[in-house]
Structure formats: C-alpha cells, structure tokens
Amino acid sequence: MNLQQLETFLKIARLGSVSKAAEHLNTTQSAVSMRLADLERELGVALVDRRHRPYRLTAKGRDLAGYAADVVALTRQIRRSVGDPARLSGSVRVGVAEHIALTWLPEMVAVLNRRHPEAVVELEIGLLDEMMRQIRTGDLDVLLTASPDPPDPAFSYRPLGDVTFAWMAHPKLGVAADPLSPAELAKWPLITMTRSSVLHRLMESWFGAEGVRPKRVNACNSLSVCAGLTRAGLGIGLLPRDYRDGMELVELTVTPAIAPTSFYALHSAVSPPPLAGIVGDLAVSASTFDKRSLPVK
C-alpha cells in the first residue's frame, strides 16, 4: 500500500462517493476506484460497503480509517517540518466572503503563487451557510469569512480582524441626519444580503434587539450589487463602512451603534492539508481589516 491509496481511501470514507472523491482529488473516477480496489486486494478485505449510497465503511474499513488518518497526519507533519515549503504541491479549495474578495484577496493569492509555485488555489466566492456546508463535506479546505455563531469546535480559527458595517444611503434619498432608531429606520426600504449571509443575520439581530421588524427588505446574494442598489437611491443599505468614500454614500447615525463583525480563516482542526494552514497564515498577513482588537503577540 502507499500514501496515495490511503489518502484516497480517507476521501472516499469522508465523502461517501468515488465521484466526489475524484473531484476533490482532481483525478478521474476510474483512478480512484483502482486505488481503492488495489488497497482492498493487498489487504484481502472489503473496506467499503458498495450496496449503500453514500458508501459506508465496513468494520475493517473503520479500523483502517484510524490508522490511515495517523499515517497521513504524520506524513504532512514531516513535509511541514522537514520539506522545502516551495515544493508543496496540489490544490487547495478556499471559500471566500465577497468583501474579502473585493479587498485584500488578490494580494494573498499573489504571495501564495510566489512562495509556492507548484500549489494551485481554487477560489469560491459564497455565502456563509453554503460554504460551511461545503467545508463540512470536504468540498472546501479553508474558509475566509465572518465567523458562525457559536464557533464550531471541529474547526481551527485564525482571526483576520474586524469589519464595521453601517447603514448608508445616497443623499438624494433624503434620510434625516438625526440619530435613527431601529423603529425609524424600519420605515424605509432596506437593502442587504440574503438570509444565508452573516450580513442578513447582523441586520435581524440589530432590529430584533429592539423588537422591530422592517417593513421592506430587498435582499441580494451579492454585496457589490447591494452597494450599487444603495448608490442608485433605491433604499438604505447595510454595507462595510469603507464603501462610503468611493460611492457618494452618506453613513447614517443610528442608535444603538452596530458592533464590528469579526472575520476568520478556518479549516479542519484535525489533520488539515498543509496548504490549508499556509493559506490561513497568508490570510492573517494579508488582511487589511481592523486588527486593533486582536491580542498582541
């Protein structure tokens, strides 16, 4: 048996499917099936029960999974501790919040390309709920996003700093300059992201704390589109504070104030791929978010 067979077996065990394992490993289904068959032939036992969809491990398969995870983890530790970092290869799938994609993500990817030229980064821009589902199923290796609440102990978190979101409007909308309560703001058409986003939850929490329900909320799955609709004067948008400078928007004074939102890099807490940890480190370095609240090292 070899490391490639063990890694493939663990992917099948985690994803329950040869096709999903092949997609994640960037290879063909026939190659994955062959590695599994060769491993079973060498050990002389069936490792997966193919009668079920998704696949289930047999008793011997469950025994092997523990050993295989230890072997893969030790191999990754050797590569990190002894190997040349520039020789790290393979792909890493990264789920990214749109606000990160529109700010410091290019710098992070540029540094990754320079330091690890044999690595391939696959980016997916998405909303929190869907990206959390994908990282739990193994379809993503790393997330760069606002933290779910409460944090999931299955993942390791690296703080990236805070972002302050604010209610904004175009001057032509004619919103009063006086401090606005949730009840007063709720009378206006509002613009924010869809329910599966952190931003929508932030909005609901802010209004809900005062027992207020907005009359009209226009939701979109794109932060940039929300900003464009706000700039067009179609409503009051909940947007990152730094959007006000380049989009002719006015930040509204509201009470209570909106607390900053913390962003994190997260990946599996148990034997993450080496590139996942590297992406987390680079994200911490590249982030331009407010890091004043982070502990001093």
N, C-alpha and C positions, 0 to 999 in steps of 0.2 A: 504494500500500500504506500501511497505518497501523500504529501501535503495537499496537493490539488484535489485528490479524491476526498480527503477529509473535509476540506473547505466546501466542496460541492455538496457532500452529504449533509453538512450543517445547514446550508442554504435550503436544501430540499426539506429538511426537518423543520426549519423555521417558517418557510413559505407554504409548505404542503403541496407543492406542484413543481414538476420538472420544467414546465414552460416559464413559470415565474422565476425559478432559479436561473434558468438560461438567460432570461432578460436581465436579471440583476448582475450576472457574471459576464455579461456581454459576449455570450457564446451561443452555440446552437443547441436545440433541444436534444439532438442526437448525441452531441458530445457529452451533455450532462447525463443522459441515460446510460451512455457507455461507461462513464466514470463510476456511476452507481452500480452497474452490473459487474464491472471488474472488481469493485470493492467487495461486493457480496460473494463473488466467485472465490476470491482469495480467502475470505473469512469462512466460507462454507455455510453461511446462514442468510436468511432473508432479513433485510434491515427495515424495509417499509412494507406496509400492507397496501397493495395496489388496488384492492377492492373498494377502498374508500376514497372519496373526493371531498375535501383535500386529503392527501396521503396521511396515514398515521404510522408512527414508528411501531415496529414490533418490540417485544421485550428485549431482544438482543440489540435492536436499534437504539433503544433508550439507554442501554448500557454503553454502547459505543459513543453516544452523543456526549456523555460526560467526559470520556477520555479524549475525544476529538476536540472538544472545546478547550481542554487543558493544553493539548499539543499546539493548536492554532494560537492560543494566547501566548504561550512560551515562545513560539517562533516569531510572533510580532514583537515581543519584548526584545528578543535578540536583534531583530532588524533595527529597532529604535535605538538600542544601546550601543550596538557594535557597527552596524552597517552605515554606509555613506548616505546621508539624507537625500542627496541629489539623485541617487539611484532608485529611490522609491518610485514604483510604477503602479499602473492600474488606474481605475476610475473611482471617483467619489461623487456621490449624488447629494446635492445640497439644496434644501428648501429654503427660500429666502423671502422675507417680508418685502413688500413693494417699496416701502420707504428706505430700506437698506439698499435695494437695487438701484434706487434713484439718487443715492448719495455716495457712500464710500465703497460699495461692492467692486467697481472696476479696479480700484487701487489694490484691494485684497487679491483679486484674481491675477493682476499683473505681477505681484510679488510671488504668488504661488507658481506661476509659469516660469519665473526667473530661477527660483530656488529648486524647483522640482520639475525639470523639463519633460520627464517621462510620465508625469502624472496627468490625468485627464479629469477636469471638473465638469460635471453636468449640473446645470442650474435649473431649478424650477421655481418660478415666482408664484406664490399662492397665499391662501388664507390659512389661519392657524388651525382650524378644525380639521381640514383636509390634510394638511401637512403632518399633523400629529398622528392621524390615521396611517399615513404612509411610512412614517418613521417606525411606528409600532409593527407594521407588517414587513419591514425591511426594504421597502421601496425607496427610502431615503436614508442616508447615513448621518447627516448633520442637519440641524435647523438653525437658522439665524432669524430670530423672531422675538416678539414680545412673549413673556413667559405666561404659560397657562396658570390658572389659579385654582387649587394649590399646585405647586410643582410636583411632578411625577417622580417618585424615588427610583424608577427604572432608568433615569437619565442623569447624566452629569451636566451641570450648568456652569457656564463661564459668563460672568457679567460683561455686557458690552456698553453699558451706560444708559442714561435716561433720555427720553424724548418728552417734551411738553407739548400736548395738544391743546388747541384753543378754538373757541368759536370765532369764526370770521365771516365777514360779509363785504360785498362790493359797496362803495359809498352810495351808488345810485339806488340801492335798496332802501335807504333812508331809515336804518335802525337807530334808535336813540343811543346817545353816548353815555347815558347814566348807567350805573351798575344794574345788570339784569338778573332777576331771579329765575330759577327753572320755570316757574309758572308764567312769567312774562315772555321768556324765550320760546316756550312751547306754543305760543300763538302764531309763530312764524313757520313757514315751510322750512324743514331742516334737510340737510344733505350729509350723508355719511355712508360708510361701507356696510355690506350685508351682514346678516346675523352671525355668520361663521367667522367673523373677524373680531380681533381684540378691540378695534375702534368702536364697533357697534355695542359691545359689552360695556365699554367705558361710558358711552352715551346713556345706555339704560341704567347703569349704576348711578350716574350723576343725577338724572331725573328721578330715579326710583328712591333715592335717599330723601327726597323732599315729597314723595308721594304724588309725583306729577307724571302724566302721560302726554307726550306731544300729540298734537292734532294730525300732523302730516310729516312723514319721514320718507324722503326719496333715497333709496339705497342702491349702491352700485358696488361691484366687486373690484373696482379699480380706484386706487387713491388718486391717480392723476386725473381721471375723469371726474371724480368728486370735486377736485380743485377747479377744473375747467367749468363745471356747472356753477360753482360758487362765484367764480370770476364773472360769469355771464349774468349774475344777479338773479339767479333762479331760487335762491334760498340762502340760509345761513349754514355754513359748512363747518364740520369738526375736522380740523386739519393740523398738521405739525406747525408749530409756531413760526418756524423759519420760512414758511410759504408766503408770509405776508409781504416780504420785501420785494420779491420779484413778480408778484401777481396783482399789484394795485389793490390789495385787500386790507381791510381795517380789522384789527383784533378787538373784539368786544370785551368789555369789562363785565364779568359775571361774578355772582356770589351764590354759593361758595366757589372758591377757586378750584380748578381741576388739577389734581395731583399728577406729577410726572409719571410716565409709564416706563418700566424697566425692560430692557431688551437683553437677550442672552444668546449664546451659542450653546446648543445642547446636542449630545449624542449618547449612545448607549453607555450605561455605567459599567457594563460587563464586557470586557474584551472588544472594544471598538476597533475598527480598522485603523491602521496607523495614520492614514490620510485624514481620517475624521478628527483626530487630535490635532493634527497640523493645521487643518482649516480653522479649528477653534482658536488656536494660538494666533494665527494670522488675522482672524476677525477681531480679536481683542486689540491687536496692534493697529489695525487699520481704522477701527471705529472712530468716527468724529462726534459721537453722541456725548452728552454731558456726563463726565466721569467723576464729578466732584463728590458724589455721594458714595463712591466706592472706597473700600478700606485701603489705606496706604500700605504698600508692601515694603 
